[in-house]
Amino acid sequence: MADGGIIAGTAAADLIACPECDAIYRAAEVPDGSRATCARCHTVLISPRRHAGMVVIALALTAVVLVVGSLWFPFLRIEARGLWQQATLWEVATSFVGGPLLLVSLAVTAAILVLPLMRAMLILYTLVPIVFDRPPPAQAARAFRLAESLRPWSMAEIFAIGCAVSLVKIADLAQVSLGPAFWMFAGLVVVTVAQDQIVCRWSVWQSISPAR
């Protein structure tokens, strides 16, 4: 039995499925600040929070600013024997513009820049009218579904870990200086994780449901 008001059931209406183990429950209202979890795998299914919509919107706007800023400011600077080279995040992501590694470069660019930006824009499109007590956009359900489907493919945190490992190895060979874009990108990772933790997907679906 899950806590927070979700009980197992087979009714056709008001059902919610666990995204991890596919267990089906009948959803019920959960008080703000409480959580309803799956009885089988303990995945959080419903977690409404007061003013969570405004927080998610603020985080999404922050993500947009950080992505755009990290594209243009220097990402890192490497200096050795009087010679130096610095690069922006865009130059790092698109370092291979031809040959067989072009597809790899495009995939990296999409995973670390395009997808986080697209997810933030889709979430803003979905939530801004709802939070300000206006009808949801016509394509709100499709936009939020697309944002959720892109979540596993947005790999900014994987890129950040890879950069950290690479910088540790390079530090023995040259002097490495971290630019503003590096810290912006690190902030993007934190903002993205916080946004995914705060948003209550069940509440969003309830808000954009045609029945409401």
N, CA, C and O of each residue as an XYZ file, in Angstrom:
848
protein
N       0.860     -1.203      0.000
C       0.000      0.000      0.000
C       0.884      1.237      0.000
O       1.778      1.366      0.836
N       0.635      2.144     -0.935
C       1.405      3.375     -1.000
C       0.824      4.388     -0.038
O      -0.365      4.345      0.280
N       1.667      5.306      0.426
C       1.183      6.322      1.339
C       0.634      7.503      0.555
O       0.744      7.557     -0.670
N       0.031      8.463      1.286
C      -0.419      9.702      0.676
C      -1.724      9.593     -0.070
O      -2.077     10.530     -0.787
N      -2.476      8.488      0.056
C      -3.805      8.468     -0.524
C      -3.925      7.702     -1.812
O      -4.988      7.754     -2.431
N      -2.898      6.983     -2.268
C      -3.021      6.168     -3.466
C      -3.328      4.750     -3.042
O      -2.619      4.188     -2.208
N      -4.365      4.162     -3.595
C      -4.718      2.797     -3.265
C      -4.769      1.984     -4.535
O      -5.084      2.505     -5.605
N      -4.457      0.706     -4.417
C      -4.482     -0.150     -5.588
C      -5.906     -0.288     -6.087
O      -6.843     -0.348     -5.290
N      -6.074     -0.337     -7.374
C      -7.407     -0.450     -7.925
C      -7.363     -0.741     -9.407
O      -6.303     -0.652    -10.025
N      -8.500     -1.088     -9.988
C      -8.566     -1.428    -11.398
C      -9.582     -0.576    -12.144
O      -9.891     -0.870    -13.298
N     -10.109      0.471    -11.519
C     -11.082      1.323    -12.189
C     -10.438      2.013    -13.385
O      -9.234      2.270    -13.396
N     -11.249      2.305    -14.383
C     -10.712      2.888    -15.608
C     -10.353      4.357    -15.429
O      -9.462      4.860    -16.113
N     -11.026      5.048    -14.526
C     -10.798      6.485    -14.363
C      -9.812      6.757    -13.233
O      -9.694      5.989    -12.278
N      -9.105      7.882    -13.377
C      -8.204      8.373    -12.330
C      -7.133      7.355    -11.957
O      -6.822      7.176    -10.779
N      -6.571      6.692    -12.961
C      -5.504      5.731    -12.701
C      -4.152      6.394    -12.923
O      -4.012      7.300    -13.744
N      -3.185      5.932    -12.190
C      -1.816      6.401    -12.346
C      -0.898      5.187    -12.352
O      -1.065      4.270    -11.548
N       0.066      5.185    -13.255
C       1.001      4.067    -13.393
C       2.376      4.479    -12.900
O       2.830      5.592    -13.163
N       3.032      3.589    -12.189
C       4.397      3.848    -11.735
C       5.328      3.818    -12.944
O       5.304      2.847    -13.699
N       6.145      4.847    -13.151
C       7.035      4.872    -14.314
C       8.171      3.870    -14.235
O       8.830      3.603    -15.239
N       8.414      3.305    -13.044
C       9.516      2.371    -12.887
C       9.082      0.914    -13.005
O       9.719      0.138    -13.717
N       8.011      0.533    -12.322
C       7.603     -0.877    -12.297
C       6.242     -1.124    -12.934
O       5.791     -2.268    -12.978
N       5.571     -0.075    -13.434
C       4.290     -0.185    -14.145
C       3.129     -0.635    -13.254
O       2.098     -1.059    -13.774
N       3.265     -0.556    -11.961
C       2.133     -0.850    -11.083
C       1.055      0.216    -11.269
O       1.361      1.396    -11.443
N      -0.204     -0.209    -11.232
C      -1.332      0.688    -11.470
C      -2.047      0.972    -10.154
O      -2.308      0.066     -9.363
N      -2.361      2.264     -9.934
C      -3.069      2.684     -8.731
C      -4.192      3.640     -9.114
O      -4.176      4.247    -10.185
N      -5.165      3.761     -8.217
C      -6.181      4.785     -8.352
C      -5.709      6.019     -7.600
O      -5.447      5.961     -6.398
N      -5.603      7.132     -8.309
C      -5.045      8.351     -7.720
C      -6.071      9.058     -6.858
O      -7.271      9.004     -7.128
N      -5.593      9.718     -5.827
C      -6.428     10.541     -4.956
C      -5.658     11.818     -4.637
O      -4.445     11.892     -4.832
N      -6.369     12.803     -4.152
C      -5.730     14.072     -3.813
C      -4.734     13.866     -2.675
O      -5.003     13.150     -1.711
N      -3.574     14.515     -2.812
C      -2.518     14.436     -1.806
C      -2.293     15.841     -1.255
O      -2.150     16.778     -2.040
N      -2.256     16.023      0.067
C      -2.032     17.363      0.635
C      -0.686     17.938      0.208
O       0.270     17.199     -0.025
N      -0.622     19.252      0.109
C       0.632     19.924     -0.232
C       1.722     19.544      0.761
O       1.504     19.539      1.972
N       2.883     19.230      0.237
C       4.015     18.857      1.072
C       4.099     17.382      1.378
O       5.105     16.919      1.917
N       3.048     16.620      1.042
C       3.076     15.169      1.255
C       3.460     14.466     -0.044
O       3.531     15.088     -1.103
N       3.703     13.169      0.053
C       4.083     12.389     -1.112
C       3.283     11.104     -1.158
O       2.912     10.549     -0.124
N       3.025     10.642     -2.359
C       2.445      9.322     -2.565
C       3.461      8.501     -3.352
O       3.922      8.930     -4.409
N       3.806      7.338     -2.848
C       4.849      6.531     -3.449
C       4.301      5.175     -3.865
O       3.256      4.734     -3.385
N       5.012      4.533     -4.750
C       4.645      3.195     -5.209
C       4.926      2.193     -4.091
O       5.992      2.212     -3.476
N       3.954      1.322     -3.841
C       4.131      0.327     -2.780
C       5.149     -0.732     -3.158
O       5.706     -1.394     -2.283
N       5.398     -0.900     -4.448
C       6.305     -1.951     -4.892
C       7.756     -1.491     -4.938
O       8.641     -2.176     -4.425
N       8.008     -0.326     -5.555
C       9.403      0.115     -5.741
C       9.686      1.453     -5.059
O      10.811      1.948     -5.127
N       8.690      2.044     -4.405
C       8.843      3.278     -3.624
C       9.190      4.497     -4.475
O       9.733      5.474     -3.959
N       8.884      4.453     -5.764
C       9.054      5.625     -6.611
C       7.993      6.667     -6.257
O       6.831      6.323     -6.037
N       8.388      7.925     -6.204
C       7.436      8.994     -5.893
C       6.516      9.200     -7.089
O       6.979      9.447     -8.202
N       5.203      9.096     -6.851
C       4.223      9.242     -7.914
C       3.537     10.602     -7.895
O       3.310     11.201     -8.947
N       3.209     11.087     -6.713
C       2.547     12.378     -6.574
C       3.229     13.131     -5.432
O       3.389     12.600     -4.333
N       3.627     14.373     -5.705
C       4.292     15.163     -4.651
C       3.978     16.641     -4.840
O       4.865     17.420     -5.188
N       2.730     17.037     -4.615
C       2.368     18.450     -4.794
C       3.035     19.342     -3.753
O       3.176     18.963     -2.591
N       3.440     20.523     -4.184
C       4.036     21.509     -3.283
C       3.390     22.863     -3.550
O       3.041     23.185     -4.686
N       3.237     23.637     -2.509
C       2.651     24.969     -2.656
C       3.610     25.857     -3.447
O       4.806     25.899     -3.163
N       3.083     26.552     -4.425
C       3.848     27.468     -5.278
C       4.931     26.744     -6.080
O       5.892     27.372     -6.523
N       4.788     25.441     -6.269
C       5.795     24.705     -7.032
C       5.839     25.159     -8.484
O       6.900     25.131     -9.108
N       4.693     25.579     -9.033
C       4.656     26.024    -10.422
C       5.559     27.210    -10.661
O       6.297     27.236    -11.646
N       5.516     28.191     -9.781
C       6.372     29.367     -9.941
C       7.844     29.002     -9.804
O       8.697     29.545    -10.507
N       8.132     28.079     -8.896
C       9.524     27.645     -8.722
C      10.024     26.951     -9.980
O      11.146     27.205    -10.419
N       9.206     26.076    -10.569
C       9.612     25.369    -11.783
C       9.802     26.347    -12.938
O      10.743     26.214    -13.719
N       8.908     27.331    -13.047
C       9.059     28.345    -14.094
C      10.353     29.127    -13.911
O      11.070     29.377    -14.879
N      10.658     29.517    -12.662
C      11.897     30.249    -12.394
C      13.115     29.409    -12.752
O      14.078     29.920    -13.325
N      13.077     28.127    -12.417
C      14.200     27.257    -12.744
C      14.333     27.065    -14.253
O      15.447     27.023    -14.773
N      13.204     26.948    -14.963
C      13.257     26.801    -16.410
C      13.831     28.052    -17.070
O      14.640     27.948    -17.992
N      13.422     29.229    -16.607
C      13.996     30.472    -17.133
C      15.487     30.560    -16.841
O      16.270     31.005    -17.681
N      15.870     30.134    -15.644
C      17.292     30.110    -15.296
C      18.069     29.188    -16.216
O      19.177     29.515    -16.640
N      17.490     28.033    -16.527
C      18.153     27.089    -17.432
C      18.350     27.705    -18.811
O      19.404     27.527    -19.421
N      17.346     28.430    -19.311
C      17.477     29.076    -20.620
C      18.625     30.086    -20.609
O      19.442     30.116    -21.530
N      18.680     30.917    -19.556
C      19.739     31.921    -19.453
C      21.113     31.254    -19.371
O      22.060     31.706    -20.014
N      21.225     30.190    -18.591
C      22.513     29.521    -18.425
C      22.970     28.848    -19.714
O      24.158     28.879    -20.037
N      22.047     28.241    -20.452
C      22.423     27.610    -21.716
C      22.928     28.654    -22.701
O      23.980     28.476    -23.315
N      22.180     29.743    -22.855
C      22.582     30.786    -23.795
C      23.903     31.411    -23.374
O      24.776     31.640    -24.211
N      24.057     31.688    -22.081
C      25.303     32.284    -21.618
C      26.498     31.371    -21.778
O      27.588     31.824    -22.128
N      26.300     30.071    -21.522
C      27.426     29.135    -21.622
C      27.879     28.927    -23.050
O      28.975     28.413    -23.276
N      27.065     29.314    -24.025
C      27.461     29.164    -25.426
C      28.521     30.184    -25.826
O      29.370     29.894    -26.669
N      28.481     31.368    -25.234
C      29.294     32.470    -25.745
C      30.485     32.818    -24.863
O      31.483     33.334    -25.366
N      30.409     32.555    -23.584
C      31.543     32.850    -22.716
C      32.591     31.734    -22.818
O      32.248     30.605    -23.166
N      33.852     32.029    -22.522
C      34.892     30.983    -22.560
C      34.584     29.856    -21.588
O      34.190     30.090    -20.446
N      34.770     28.630    -22.060
C      34.509     27.460    -21.233
C      35.743     27.084    -20.421
O      35.651     26.838    -19.219
N      36.886     27.041    -21.075
C      38.136     26.771    -20.358
C      39.307     27.331    -21.158
O      39.186     27.622    -22.348
N      40.437     27.473    -20.481
C      41.663     27.992    -21.081
C      42.810     27.077    -20.664
O      42.979     26.784    -19.480
N      43.580     26.636    -21.623
C      44.711     25.747    -21.378
C      45.992     26.477    -21.776
O      46.097     27.015    -22.878
N      46.956     26.487    -20.869
C      48.216     27.186    -21.110
C      49.372     26.260    -20.785
O      49.384     25.608    -19.741
N      50.352     26.205    -21.695
C      51.536     25.366    -21.503
C      52.687     25.944    -22.304
O      52.542     26.222    -23.494
N      53.832     26.127    -21.657
C      55.054     26.611    -22.300
C      54.837     27.931    -23.021
O      55.341     28.136    -24.125
N      54.092     28.816    -22.398
C      53.866     30.127    -22.976
C      52.789     30.189    -24.031
O      52.437     31.276    -24.489
N      52.260     29.053    -24.427
C      51.182     29.019    -25.416
C      49.857     28.745    -24.709
O      49.808     28.022    -23.713
N      48.791     29.330    -25.236
C      47.495     29.122    -24.602
C      46.406     28.978    -25.660
O      46.544     29.423    -26.799
N      45.358     28.359    -25.251
C      44.199     28.160    -26.121
C      42.950     28.144    -25.258
O      42.909     27.477    -24.224
N      41.942     28.872    -25.681
C      40.681     28.848    -24.964
C      39.553     28.543    -25.943
O      39.667     28.798    -27.142
N      38.485     28.005    -25.426
C      37.373     27.590    -26.281
C      36.063     27.816    -25.558
O      35.985     27.722    -24.333
N      35.039     28.115    -26.331
C      33.686     28.205    -25.789
C      33.062     26.810    -25.777
O      33.581     25.881    -26.395
N      31.958     26.680    -25.074
C      31.268     25.393    -25.025
C      30.770     24.990    -26.404
O      30.762     23.806    -26.742
N      30.358     25.962    -27.196
C      29.917     25.650    -28.561
C      31.064     25.090    -29.389
O      30.872     24.150    -30.161
N      32.255     25.659    -29.234
C      33.416     25.153    -29.971
C      33.822     23.769    -29.490
O      34.271     22.940    -30.281
N      33.665     23.516    -28.191
C      33.975     22.185    -27.671
C      32.996     21.155    -28.220
O      33.401     20.068    -28.633
N      31.720     21.493    -28.226
C      30.705     20.540    -28.679
C      30.775     20.288    -30.170
O      30.446     19.192    -30.625
N      31.197     21.283    -30.946
C      31.245     21.145    -32.405
C      32.682     21.093    -32.899
O      32.988     21.599    -33.979
N      33.552     20.493    -32.127
C      34.967     20.447    -32.510
C      35.217     19.575    -33.736
O      36.214     19.757    -34.435
N      34.319     18.635    -34.000
C      34.447     17.784    -35.184
C      33.330     18.157    -36.152
O      32.178     17.762    -35.969
N      33.682     18.923    -37.184
C      32.677     19.416    -38.122
C      32.684     18.657    -39.433
O      31.947     19.010    -40.354
N      33.480     17.651    -39.533
C      33.537     16.872    -40.761
C      34.057     15.480    -40.480
O      34.586     15.202    -39.404
N      33.897     14.601    -41.473
C      34.398     13.252    -41.323
C      33.455     12.372    -40.534
O      32.314     12.750    -40.266
N      33.937     11.188    -40.162
C      33.063     10.218    -39.475
C      32.627     10.642    -38.082
O      31.653     10.104    -37.556
N      33.334     11.606    -37.464
C      32.979     12.041    -36.118
C      31.935     13.159    -36.111
O      31.591     13.680    -35.050
N      31.434     13.527    -37.285
C      30.425     14.581    -37.346
C      29.157     14.174    -36.594
O      28.572     14.989    -35.880
N      28.735     12.927    -36.750
C      27.543     12.461    -36.053
C      27.741     12.486    -34.536
O      26.814     12.797    -33.788
N      28.952     12.158    -34.092
C      29.247     12.220    -32.658
C      29.157     13.658    -32.167
O      28.608     13.919    -31.096
N      29.690     14.584    -32.943
C      29.646     15.992    -32.557
C      28.210     16.493    -32.482
O      27.848     17.220    -31.557
N      27.400     16.105    -33.449
C      25.997     16.520    -33.444
C      25.248     15.933    -32.243
O      24.430     16.611    -31.622
N      25.537     14.669    -31.926
C      24.877     14.025    -30.789
C      25.269     14.698    -29.479
O      24.422     14.902    -28.609
N      26.556     15.048    -29.332
C      27.016     15.720    -28.119
C      26.356     17.090    -27.984
O      25.895     17.464    -26.906
N      26.317     17.834    -29.091
C      25.697     19.159    -29.064
C      24.237     19.068    -28.662
O      23.760     19.869    -27.859
N      23.522     18.092    -29.218
C      22.110     17.931    -28.886
C      21.919     17.552    -27.422
O      21.037     18.086    -26.750
N      22.747     16.629    -26.927
C      22.562     16.107    -25.574
C      22.885     17.139    -24.504
O      22.243     17.148    -23.454
N      23.862     18.008    -24.743
C      24.295     18.915    -23.683
C      23.753     20.334    -23.843
O      23.775     21.111    -22.888
N      23.264     20.686    -25.043
C      22.804     22.059    -25.256
C      21.370     22.134    -25.769
O      20.519     22.786    -25.163
N      21.108     21.464    -26.886
C      19.808     21.613    -27.543
C      18.682     21.036    -26.687
O      17.656     21.687    -26.488
N      18.871     19.813    -26.180
C      17.793     19.160    -25.427
C      17.467     19.868    -24.110
O      16.288     20.062    -23.817
N      18.466     20.267    -23.296
C      18.110     21.037    -22.091
C      17.359     22.324    -22.404
O      16.412     22.683    -21.704
N      17.787     23.025    -23.471
C      17.098     24.255    -23.854
C      15.680     23.964    -24.336
O      14.744     24.685    -23.988
N      15.518     22.911    -25.136
C      14.193     22.556    -25.638
C      13.265     22.148    -24.500
O      12.099     22.544    -24.484
N      13.765     21.362    -23.550
C      12.941     20.948    -22.414
C      12.487     22.153    -21.605
O      11.326     22.229    -21.200
N      13.388     23.090    -21.368
C      13.024     24.286    -20.596
C      11.945     25.084    -21.317
O      11.008     25.568    -20.681
N      12.061     25.228    -22.624
C      11.074     25.983    -23.384
C       9.718     25.280    -23.393
O       8.680     25.934    -23.292
N       9.723     23.958    -23.512
C       8.468     23.208    -23.496
C       7.775     23.309    -22.141
O       6.553     23.437    -22.072
N       8.553     23.251    -21.071
C       7.967     23.381    -19.731
C       7.387     24.774    -19.521
O       6.316     24.920    -18.934
N       8.086     25.793    -19.996
C       7.555     27.148    -19.902
C       6.258     27.277    -20.704
O       5.298     27.889    -20.236
N       6.229     26.716    -21.884
C       5.031     26.766    -22.722
C       3.844     26.107    -22.025
O       2.707     26.564    -22.143
N       4.122     25.036    -21.301
C       3.047     24.290    -20.644
C       2.575     24.968    -19.363
O       1.372     25.069    -19.123
N       3.507     25.433    -18.542
C       3.158     25.851    -17.184
C       2.810     27.319    -17.032
O       2.006     27.661    -16.165
N       3.379     28.196    -17.837
C       3.161     29.636    -17.619
C       1.674     29.992    -17.638
O       1.219     30.669    -16.716
N       0.888     29.570    -18.643
C      -0.544     29.928    -18.591
C      -1.255     29.334    -17.383
O      -2.114     29.989    -16.792
N      -0.916     28.110    -17.007
C      -1.597     27.451    -15.894
C      -1.315     28.181    -14.583
O      -2.232     28.432    -13.801
N      -0.062     28.517    -14.345
C       0.313     29.170    -13.090
C      -0.360     30.531    -12.959
O      -0.688     30.962    -11.853
N      -0.565     31.209    -14.092
C      -1.200     32.529    -14.053
C      -2.698     32.445    -14.325
O      -3.315     33.388    -14.820
N      -3.271     31.268    -13.980
C      -4.729     31.067    -13.991
C      -5.353     31.331    -15.354
O      -6.413     31.948    -15.460
N      -4.683     30.857    -16.385
C      -5.233     30.948    -17.728
C      -5.399     29.540    -18.299
O      -4.766     28.606    -17.807
N      -6.227     29.369    -19.316
C      -6.398     28.035    -19.891
C      -5.077     27.505    -20.442
O      -4.268     28.276    -20.957
N      -4.853     26.200    -20.339
C      -3.617     25.645    -20.887
C      -3.553     25.805    -22.392
O      -4.599     25.832    -23.040
N      -2.380     25.913    -22.972
C      -2.265     26.036    -24.427
C      -2.871     24.833    -25.136
O      -3.045     23.766    -24.547
N      -3.185     25.027    -26.403
C      -3.840     23.966    -27.167
C      -2.986     22.708    -27.252
O      -3.514     21.596    -27.244
N      -1.682     22.875    -27.333
C      -0.772     21.741    -27.474
C      -0.011     21.450    -26.175
O       1.095     20.909    -26.201
N      -0.618     21.817    -25.039
C       0.084     21.651    -23.764
C       0.400     20.190    -23.487
O       1.514     19.871    -23.071
N      -0.559     19.295    -23.710
C      -0.326     17.879    -23.433
C       0.789     17.324    -24.304
O       1.648     16.584    -23.826
N       0.776     17.678    -25.568
C       1.828     17.190    -26.472
C       3.183     17.769    -26.086
O       4.192     17.064    -26.127
N       3.216     19.049    -25.709
C       4.480     19.681    -25.338
C       5.057     19.052    -24.070
O       6.254     18.771    -24.003
N       4.203     18.832    -23.062
C       4.715     18.252    -21.817
C       5.126     16.797    -22.023
O       6.105     16.342    -21.432
N       4.393     16.067    -22.851
C       4.776     14.685    -23.149
C       6.137     14.641    -23.845
O       6.957     13.769    -23.555
N       6.375     15.583    -24.765
C       7.666     15.639    -25.445
C       8.774     15.996    -24.464
O       9.863     15.425    -24.523
N       8.502     16.947    -23.552
C       9.506     17.322    -22.548
C       9.883     16.128    -21.683
O      11.054     15.946    -21.351
N       8.899     15.315    -21.318
C       9.170     14.131    -20.504
C       9.932     13.071    -21.288
O      10.795     12.392    -20.733
N       9.623     12.924    -22.567
C      10.327     11.929    -23.379
C      11.775     12.321    -23.634
O      12.615     11.455    -23.875
N      12.078     13.612    -23.585
C      13.452     14.077    -23.794
C      14.298     13.989    -22.534
O      15.523     14.095    -22.602
N      13.662     13.799    -21.390
C      14.392     13.830    -20.116
C      15.537     12.825    -20.053
O      16.624     13.204    -19.617
N      15.361     11.552    -20.468
C      16.498     10.618    -20.377
C      17.637     10.946    -21.336
O      18.762     10.488    -21.137
N      17.357     11.743    -22.386
C      18.370     12.034    -23.395
C      19.113     13.324    -23.116
O      20.087     13.632    -23.802
N      18.682     14.077    -22.136
C      19.374     15.309    -21.769
C      20.502     14.954    -20.805
O      20.258     14.665    -19.634
N      21.726     14.976    -21.299
C      22.853     14.411    -20.559
C      23.880     15.465    -20.170
O      25.083     15.231    -20.281
N      23.423     16.602    -19.723
C      24.357     17.652    -19.302
C      25.229     17.189    -18.151
O      26.418     17.504    -18.109
N      24.646     16.434    -17.204
C      25.428     15.998    -16.047
C      26.500     14.985    -16.449
O      27.571     14.950    -15.842
N      26.225     14.157    -17.466
C      27.226     13.200    -17.946
C      28.405     13.937    -18.568
O      29.561     13.574    -18.354
N      28.097     14.983    -19.345
C      29.156     15.786    -19.942
C      29.986     16.474    -18.869
O      31.207     16.565    -18.995
N      29.336     16.962    -17.811
C      30.059     17.626    -16.727
C      31.015     16.665    -16.031
O      32.145     17.030    -15.709
N      30.557     15.429    -15.798
C      31.435     14.439    -15.171
C      32.613     14.112    -16.087
O      33.750     13.995    -15.629
N      32.337     13.966    -17.385
C      33.423     13.703    -18.330
C      34.436     14.824    -18.369
O      35.640     14.578    -18.445
N      33.949     16.077    -18.316
C      34.875     17.216    -18.290
C      35.738     17.200    -17.030
O      36.935     17.478    -17.092
N      35.133     16.876    -15.893
C      35.894     16.843    -14.644
C      37.007     15.801    -14.705
O      38.134     16.064    -14.283
N      36.689     14.619    -15.230
C      37.712     13.575    -15.349
C      38.819     14.007    -16.291
O      39.997     13.798    -16.002
N      38.449     14.614    -17.425
C      39.457     15.055    -18.395
C      40.349     16.152    -17.828
O      41.558     16.160    -18.062
N      39.744     17.088    -17.076
C      40.534     18.187    -16.516
C      41.535     17.688    -15.492
O      42.631     18.239    -15.384
N      41.181     16.654    -14.736
C      42.123     16.081    -13.772
C      43.343     15.526    -14.482
O      44.467     15.672    -14.002
N      43.125     14.888    -15.628
C      44.244     14.317    -16.381
C      45.078     15.395    -17.067
O      46.301     15.285    -17.143
N      44.409     16.442    -17.569
C      45.133     17.499    -18.274
C      45.926     18.369    -17.301
O      46.948     18.941    -17.681
N      45.475     18.475    -16.067
C      46.112     19.368    -15.101
C      47.574     19.026    -14.870
O      48.354     19.905    -14.503
N      47.968     17.772    -15.074
C      49.367     17.390    -14.903
C      50.232     17.818    -16.076
O      51.457     17.848    -15.953
N      49.629     18.149    -17.207
C      50.377     18.494    -18.407
C      50.356     19.982    -18.718
O      51.275     20.493    -19.359
N      49.337     20.671    -18.281
C      49.214     22.094    -18.596
C      48.411     22.781    -17.499
O      47.770     22.133    -16.671
N      48.463     24.104    -17.516
C      47.688     24.900    -16.569
C      46.295     25.131    -17.142
O      46.147     25.659    -18.244
N      45.299     24.740    -16.401
C      43.913     24.826    -16.867
C      43.185     25.881    -16.047
O      43.215     25.859    -14.816
N      42.528     26.809    -16.748
C      41.716     27.830    -16.091
C      40.270     27.656    -16.533
O      39.987     27.537    -17.725
N      39.371     27.642    -15.580
C      37.951     27.464    -15.873
C      37.315     28.808    -16.152
O      37.466     29.750    -15.374
N      36.600     28.895    -17.271
C      35.957     30.136    -17.665
C      34.556     30.270    -17.102
O      34.056     29.350    -16.455
N      33.914     31.411    -17.341
C      32.549     31.623    -16.839
C      31.561     30.573    -17.343
O      30.652     30.173    -16.616
N      31.738     30.129    -18.581
C      30.801     29.156    -19.147
C      30.846     27.828    -18.403
O      29.834     27.132    -18.323
N      32.001     27.467    -17.860
C      32.098     26.222    -17.096
C      31.189     26.284    -15.879
O      30.462     25.333    -15.592
N      31.230     27.408    -15.161
C      30.409     27.536    -13.953
C      28.935     27.693    -14.310
O      28.065     27.248    -13.561
N      28.652     28.321    -15.448
C      27.263     28.381    -15.914
C      26.742     26.980    -16.225
O      25.607     26.638    -15.893
N      27.583     26.184    -16.861
C      27.154     24.831    -17.205
C      26.976     23.992    -15.950
O      26.041     23.196    -15.862
N      27.871     24.164    -14.973
C      27.704     23.469    -13.704
C      26.399     23.882    -13.026
O      25.697     23.049    -12.452
N      26.081     25.179    -13.098
C      24.812     25.642    -12.554
C      23.628     25.056    -13.298
O      22.598     24.764    -12.692
N      23.764     24.878    -14.617
C      22.695     24.271    -15.412
C      22.390     22.854    -14.940
O      21.228     22.457    -14.858
N      23.429     22.100    -14.632
C      23.235     20.734    -14.137
C      22.440     20.756    -12.834
O      21.497     19.983    -12.665
N      22.819     21.643    -11.912
C      22.128     21.738    -10.624
C      20.675     22.164    -10.822
O      19.771     21.600    -10.205
N      20.451     23.156    -11.680
C      19.095     23.655    -11.929
C      18.220     22.567    -12.551
O      17.056     22.419    -12.179
N      18.775     21.811    -13.491
C      18.008     20.761    -14.147
C      17.604     19.673    -13.164
O      16.465     19.206    -13.180
N      18.536     19.271    -12.308
C      18.221     18.242    -11.310
C      17.162     18.749    -10.337
O      16.227     18.024    -10.001
N      17.309     19.995     -9.885
C      16.330     20.569     -8.953
C      14.950     20.656     -9.597
O      13.943     20.369     -8.950
N      14.901     21.046    -10.855
C      13.619     21.158    -11.553
C      12.926     19.805    -11.662
O      11.719     19.705    -11.442
N      13.684     18.765    -11.999
C      13.092     17.428    -12.119
C      12.603     16.902    -10.778
O      11.662     16.110    -10.728
N      13.233     17.335     -9.694
C      12.820     16.886     -8.370
C      11.576     17.618     -7.879
O      10.770     17.047     -7.145
N      11.416     18.866     -8.275
C      10.333     19.679     -7.749
C       9.024     19.454     -8.502
O       7.955     19.417     -7.892
N       9.103     19.305     -9.821
C       7.879     19.223    -10.611
C       7.094     17.964    -10.255
O       7.660     16.874    -10.169
N       5.800     18.117    -10.050
C       4.892     16.993     -9.808
C       4.164     16.719    -11.118
O       3.259     17.459    -11.502
N       4.559     15.673    -11.787
C       4.028     15.387    -13.115
C       2.532     15.083    -13.091
O       1.804     15.460    -14.009
N       2.081     14.408    -12.049
C       0.661     14.107    -11.943
C      -0.155     15.386    -11.844
O      -1.214     15.500    -12.462
N       0.333     16.349    -11.069
C      -0.375     17.623    -10.932
C      -0.422     18.373    -12.261
O      -1.431     18.992    -12.597
N       0.683     18.311    -13.018
C       0.701     18.978    -14.317
C      -0.317     18.344    -15.255
O      -1.061     19.045    -15.941
N      -0.347     17.009    -15.280
C      -1.298     16.331    -16.152
C      -2.733     16.648    -15.744
O      -3.602     16.808    -16.601
N      -2.982     16.738    -14.448
C      -4.318     17.108    -13.996
C      -4.704     18.517    -14.447
O      -5.860     18.775    -14.782
N      -3.725     19.423    -14.452
C      -3.998     20.814    -14.806
C      -4.264     20.985    -16.299
O      -5.053     21.844    -16.693
N      -3.620     20.187    -17.121
C      -3.789     20.342    -18.583
C      -4.782     19.341    -19.140
O      -4.968     19.256    -20.354
N      -5.422     18.581    -18.258
C      -6.411     17.614    -18.727
C      -7.624     18.338    -19.294
O      -8.092     19.310    -18.700
N      -8.140     17.884    -20.429
C      -9.325     18.526    -21.002
C     -10.513     18.518    -20.048
O     -11.361     19.408    -20.110
N     -10.584     17.513    -19.157
C     -11.721     17.430    -18.206
C     -11.740     18.618    -17.278
O     -12.808     19.060    -16.856
N     -10.533     19.159    -16.941
C     -10.477     20.296    -16.041
C     -10.760     21.596    -16.784
O     -10.754     22.667    -16.177
